[in-house]
Every structure is written in C-alpha cells, then in structure tokens.
Amino acid sequence: MRTTIILLPLGLFIAGCSSVETQKTVVPLTALQSSERFQLMVRTGNGVMDKLVYEMAYQQFGGLLPLREQEPFTGVMEITFASSDQSWFVGGSSTIGSATAYGSGWYSGRGYVGGTATVTGSSTTVSSGGAFTWQNSTMLIVLKKNDGERIWTADYNYKGGWEMSGWVVNTPEEAARLVIRRLKEKFQNDFKKE
C-alpha cells in the first residue's frame, strides 16, 4: 500500500513532463552539408508567429544545415508549431476569453505557399490577485529530400506547467524559442552518433 502511495504521484509527475522523440536515417551530416540545399518552411496558423518561428529556426539550424532561401532546393525542413496557455490563479482573479488560430499553407520566408492564416480572440479579466501562466506546446520538424525520403523527424511536446522553465516561458514566442533550441541540441546529439 505504501509503495502505491509513493509510486502514484511519481507516475503522474513523469506522465505530465515534456517529451521529445526523434528518428534519424543513416545519412551522415557531412553528406547533407556538402550536397543538399534545404528550404525552410513553417506553419503555425498565425502570420506573425510564422515569421518569428522561421527566423528562430533559421538562426538555430542555419549553422548546421545548408538552409537556402533561393532555388534550387533538394529538400525541405518543415516546422509545425502550436501552443496554448494555461493558468493557475492565485487570489480572486477571473478571466474569460477565447482565441482561435487556424490556417493552411506553409510560410517559406518569402510568403505563403498555398494557404492562408486567420487569428481572432477576445478576453475579459477581473483581478484581485494574480495568475501563473504557462505554455503547452507542440513542435514537429520533418527534414526530408524532394523524393520524400525522411532524414530526421522530431516531435517535441512541451509542458510548461511541469518544468521550472514554465515560470519564465509564458508566451507562444518564448515556448517556440525554447523548443527550437532544445531540438537543435537534440539534432546535434542525434548526428553526433555517426
């Protein structure tokens, strides 16, 4: 019985933590760097976020991969990002609100390819205390050649409420920056094993 009481909270804690999964082919990084030209494409459902995530990803991965903004391209790095906030209220605060972000198409640094994005939202807050807000985010990255061969894929599920970083990562922009940095490190580690 005591073991169950101890293991149950531990299991719940572990189940709620951030997670990352990656898959890599046997193609060495040096071969990619010398022979490929990847186009970076981003989809978040929000025009401003598309541009921010594009630049963040270009800065992080541009030194590792031959990312190009002009044709010809031999492959693509597709990044999909979604984030939502959660709050825990301390005191007598109350917030009622809604936000919707949806869209289609890929942002490529020069505009959208085949789609549009729309964002709407509203909220009302009555406070007599404060709130702790954190992000729950998902970032998917697929690095593939034009023939569809996947070279590296990543799925990062960030749970800001379960990490110390959640105290300072309060916006989707901050979550995207953190996750991109972590995925860059994961990419480097995955290709270090060559």
C-alpha positions as CSV (number, residue, x, y, z in Angstrom):
1,M,0.0,0.0,0.0
2,R,2.8,2.4,0.9
3,T,4.5,1.7,-2.4
4,T,1.3,2.5,-4.3
5,I,1.0,5.8,-2.5
6,I,4.6,6.8,-3.4
7,L,4.6,5.5,-7.0
8,L,1.2,7.0,-8.0
9,P,2.3,10.7,-7.6
10,L,5.7,9.9,-9.2
11,G,3.9,8.2,-12.1
12,L,1.6,11.2,-12.6
13,F,4.6,13.6,-12.4
14,I,6.5,11.6,-15.1
15,A,3.4,11.3,-17.3
16,G,3.0,15.1,-17.3
17,C,6.6,16.1,-18.2
18,S,7.7,17.4,-21.6
19,S,8.8,14.7,-24.1
20,V,10.8,14.6,-27.3
21,E,11.0,11.8,-29.9
22,T,13.3,11.8,-32.9
23,Q,14.1,9.5,-35.8
24,K,17.1,9.7,-38.0
25,T,18.2,7.8,-41.1
26,V,21.8,6.6,-41.7
27,V,22.7,9.6,-43.8
28,P,25.7,11.3,-42.3
29,L,25.5,15.1,-41.5
30,T,28.7,15.8,-43.5
31,A,27.0,14.4,-46.6
32,L,23.9,16.6,-46.1
33,Q,26.1,19.7,-45.6
34,S,28.1,19.1,-48.8
35,S,25.3,18.1,-51.2
36,E,21.9,19.3,-50.1
37,R,20.0,22.7,-50.3
38,F,17.1,22.7,-47.9
39,Q,14.2,25.1,-48.0
40,L,12.8,26.1,-44.5
41,M,9.0,26.1,-44.3
42,V,7.0,27.0,-41.2
43,R,3.3,26.6,-40.2
44,T,1.8,28.0,-37.0
45,G,-1.6,29.3,-38.1
46,N,-0.5,32.8,-37.2
47,G,1.2,35.2,-39.6
48,V,3.4,36.9,-37.0
49,M,4.3,33.6,-35.4
50,D,5.2,32.1,-38.8
51,K,7.8,34.8,-39.3
52,L,9.2,34.6,-35.8
53,V,9.5,30.8,-35.8
54,Y,11.0,31.0,-39.3
55,E,13.8,33.3,-38.1
56,M,14.4,31.5,-34.9
57,A,14.7,28.2,-36.7
58,Y,16.9,29.7,-39.4
59,Q,19.3,31.1,-36.8
60,Q,19.4,27.8,-34.8
61,F,19.7,25.3,-37.7
62,G,21.3,27.5,-40.4
63,G,24.8,26.8,-39.0
64,L,24.2,23.1,-39.0
65,L,22.3,22.5,-42.3
66,P,22.5,24.2,-45.7
67,L,19.3,26.1,-45.4
68,R,18.7,28.2,-48.5
69,E,16.1,30.9,-49.5
70,Q,16.6,30.6,-53.3
71,E,16.0,27.7,-55.6
72,P,17.1,25.1,-56.5
73,F,16.1,23.1,-53.4
74,T,17.0,19.5,-52.9
75,G,14.8,19.1,-49.8
76,V,12.8,20.8,-47.2
77,M,12.7,21.3,-43.4
78,E,9.1,21.6,-42.4
79,I,8.3,23.0,-39.0
80,T,4.8,22.9,-37.5
81,F,4.2,24.7,-34.1
82,A,1.1,25.0,-31.9
83,S,0.9,26.4,-28.4
84,S,-1.8,27.1,-25.9
85,D,-1.6,28.7,-22.5
86,Q,-2.9,27.5,-19.2
87,S,-3.2,29.5,-16.0
88,W,-3.4,28.9,-12.3
89,F,-5.0,31.7,-10.4
90,V,-3.8,32.9,-7.0
91,G,-6.3,35.1,-5.3
92,G,-9.6,36.2,-6.7
93,S,-8.7,36.6,-10.4
94,S,-11.1,35.5,-13.1
95,T,-10.5,35.5,-16.8
96,I,-13.0,34.7,-19.5
97,G,-11.7,34.6,-23.0
98,S,-11.3,32.8,-26.2
99,A,-8.8,32.7,-29.0
100,T,-8.8,30.9,-32.3
101,A,-5.9,30.5,-34.7
102,Y,-6.3,28.5,-37.9
103,G,-4.8,28.4,-41.3
104,S,-3.3,26.4,-44.0
105,G,-0.2,26.7,-46.2
106,W,3.5,27.0,-45.4
107,Y,5.5,30.1,-44.7
108,S,8.8,30.0,-46.6
109,G,10.4,33.3,-45.7
110,R,9.2,34.9,-48.9
111,G,5.5,34.5,-48.2
112,Y,2.9,31.7,-48.1
113,V,2.7,28.7,-50.4
114,G,-0.8,27.5,-51.0
115,G,-2.8,28.8,-48.0
116,T,-4.0,31.5,-45.6
117,A,-4.0,32.1,-41.8
118,T,-6.6,33.7,-39.6
119,V,-6.4,34.7,-35.9
120,T,-9.3,36.0,-33.7
121,G,-9.5,36.5,-30.0
122,S,-11.0,38.3,-27.0
123,S,-10.8,38.2,-23.2
124,T,-12.0,39.9,-20.1
125,T,-10.2,39.8,-16.8
126,V,-11.3,40.8,-13.3
127,S,-8.4,40.6,-10.8
128,S,-7.9,40.7,-7.1
129,G,-4.9,38.6,-7.2
130,G,-2.6,37.2,-9.9
131,A,-2.1,34.3,-12.2
132,F,0.7,32.0,-13.1
133,T,0.5,31.3,-16.8
134,W,2.5,28.7,-18.7
135,Q,2.6,27.2,-22.2
136,N,1.7,23.7,-23.5
137,S,3.3,23.5,-27.0
138,T,4.0,21.0,-29.7
139,M,6.6,21.4,-32.4
140,L,7.1,18.9,-35.2
141,I,10.1,19.0,-37.6
142,V,10.5,16.9,-40.7
143,L,13.7,17.2,-42.7
144,K,13.3,15.4,-46.0
145,K,14.6,15.2,-49.5
146,N,12.5,16.2,-52.5
147,D,11.8,12.5,-53.2
148,G,10.1,12.2,-49.8
149,E,13.0,10.4,-48.0
150,R,12.8,11.5,-44.4
151,I,16.3,12.3,-43.0
152,W,15.3,13.4,-39.5
153,T,12.0,13.9,-37.7
154,A,11.3,15.4,-34.3
155,D,8.2,15.6,-32.1
156,Y,8.6,17.9,-29.0
157,N,5.7,18.1,-26.6
158,Y,6.5,20.9,-24.1
159,K,4.6,21.0,-20.8
160,G,5.5,24.3,-19.2
161,G,3.4,23.7,-16.1
162,W,5.6,20.7,-15.3
163,E,9.0,22.3,-15.8
164,M,11.0,25.0,-14.0
165,S,11.2,26.9,-17.3
166,G,7.4,27.3,-17.1
167,W,7.9,30.1,-14.7
168,V,9.6,32.2,-17.4
169,V,8.1,30.8,-20.6
170,N,4.7,32.5,-20.6
171,T,4.1,33.2,-24.3
172,P,4.0,31.1,-27.5
173,E,7.0,33.0,-28.8
174,E,9.1,32.1,-25.7
175,A,7.9,28.5,-25.9
176,A,8.9,28.3,-29.6
177,R,12.4,29.8,-28.9
178,L,13.0,27.3,-26.1
179,V,11.8,24.3,-28.0
180,I,13.8,25.2,-31.2
181,R,17.0,25.5,-29.1
182,R,16.3,22.1,-27.4
183,L,15.6,20.5,-30.8
184,K,18.8,21.9,-32.2
185,E,20.7,20.3,-29.4
186,K,18.8,17.0,-30.0
187,F,19.7,17.2,-33.7
188,Q,23.3,17.7,-32.9
189,N,23.3,14.8,-30.5
190,D,21.5,12.5,-33.0
191,F,24.0,13.2,-35.7
192,K,27.0,13.1,-33.3
193,K,26.5,9.3,-33.0
194,E,27.7,8.8,-36.6
